[in-house]
Amino acid sequence: MVRAMFAPFPFAGHELALGAGRALYWPAERALLVADLHLEKASWFAQRGQMLPPL
């Protein structure tokens, strides 16, 4: 088993933990938050002639 490394991250009065794998752990809620934003994905497709509808 691989142990995950998290760094303390205080935000808006809450103590969170930021992980190296782009995850955010919120111990008070026992929640692991992850996101895969795909920033600039639409412009990458547009450069190749594939238009995507706006979100």
Backbone torsions as a table, in degrees:
resi	resn	phi	psi	omega
1	MET	NA	135.1	179.5
2	VAL	-95.1	128.8	179.5
3	ARG	-84.8	128.5	-179.8
4	ALA	-79.4	142.4	178.8
5	MET	-104.4	125.0	179.4
6	PHE	-125.3	144.0	177.3
7	ALA	-108.7	138.2	178.4
8	PRO	-58.8	141.0	-176.5
9	PHE	-145.6	92.9	178.8
10	PRO	-74.6	135.9	-179.6
11	PHE	-150.9	124.2	175.9
12	ALA	50.1	42.5	178.2
13	GLY	80.2	5.2	179.5
14	HIS	-114.2	146.3	176.2
15	GLU	-97.4	114.3	179.1
16	LEU	-114.0	172.9	177.4
17	ALA	-133.3	124.4	-178.2
18	LEU	-96.8	126.0	-177.7
19	GLY	-97.7	155.7	-179.6
20	ALA	-65.1	-25.5	-179.1
21	GLY	-89.3	25.3	179.3
22	ARG	62.6	40.6	175.9
23	ALA	-118.4	150.9	179.2
24	LEU	-122.6	123.6	179.4
25	TYR	-104.7	131.6	179.4
26	TRP	-114.4	92.0	-173.5
27	PRO	-58.8	-37.7	-178.0
28	ALA	-61.0	-30.8	179.6
29	GLU	-104.0	-0.5	-175.7
30	ARG	50.4	47.0	-175.3
31	ALA	-120.6	135.8	173.5
32	LEU	-109.4	117.7	-176.6
33	LEU	-105.2	126.9	177.8
34	VAL	-130.5	151.7	179.8
35	ALA	-145.3	149.0	175.3
36	ASP	-133.1	89.0	-167.0
37	LEU	-76.8	-26.8	-177.2
38	HIS	54.2	47.7	179.5
39	LEU	-61.1	137.7	179.0
40	GLU	68.7	15.8	178.4
41	LYS	-64.8	-41.1	-178.0
42	ALA	-63.2	-42.7	-179.6
43	SER	-67.7	-32.6	177.8
44	TRP	-64.2	-44.9	177.9
45	PHE	-67.0	-40.5	-178.9
46	ALA	-61.6	-37.5	178.3
47	GLN	-62.4	-23.3	-178.6
48	ARG	-104.2	12.0	175.5
49	GLY	84.9	3.9	179.2
50	GLN	-101.0	108.5	-178.8
51	MET	-88.2	138.9	176.0
52	LEU	-112.9	143.6	178.5
53	PRO	-68.5	149.1	178.7
54	PRO	-66.5	150.7	179.9
55	LEU	-86.0	NA	NA
